Amino acid sequence: MRSIDYDAEQHQDYARGRALNQRQLDVWISAFEAVLPERRPLAGLDVGSGTGRFTPALAQAFGPVTGVEPSVRMREVAQTQSQHPDVRYLAGAAEDMPVPSDSADYALMFLSWHHVQDKPRAARELARVLRPGGRLLLRANFRDHHPRPWWLEHFPHGYERDASLFQPLHEVIATFTSVGWRVANFDTVTEPSPGTYADMLERLRLRTLSFFAQLSPDELEAGFRRLEQAVAANPDAPAPVFAEPLLTLELR
């Protein structure tokens, strides 16, 4: 996978390209609530928080949240957009988080695991910062549990190229269980539609998904040409939804 420099490439468009509407946010918060302890408040970490699309909603639902994000520009956008009093953003990464040991009840990694360079180290670091019994909410794609979004079929070998960016589920689980985690739950979550086909095309044109960074200019041009032709046939229809995997791990 080609590494993405979010300070140079995507910070300006990321919030717009990856934004969730309120109905989508509500579905995810409900899914997280179902696998987290009932007590409130909970101290949370949003690891790979990006432009902060989840951090304020987590704070509103569960308690104070620290967003940990390596990109300076992504943190700047997040800090500009969020004025929630229980949210803060710090420079760091999953492998090296600037927070005390045993200081959080849960951590969320939402589509950031595939960016982690040293995954065993990250699994150990997440174990360090969470309290015993803490939960890791890992919304990641897995090579053998790929959600197959509808638009990928229009790009050359789209499904295969996208799936190749991710580990198989058993490999991810093995990384965590080898350092003291156990699987608490594995399920899928289906978001409400993000809008129409035309809405989705406009967001995809921003190219804020890791998949697009792996394609050549010719592949991008060919794929978007086919996608535009398909959307033009029914632009106002709701974009299809798909089931997205959520792995919950518990620290022993």
Order of alpha helices (4+ residues) and beta strands (2+ residues): alpha-alpha-beta-alpha-beta-alpha-beta-beta-alpha-beta-alpha-alpha-beta-alpha-alpha-beta
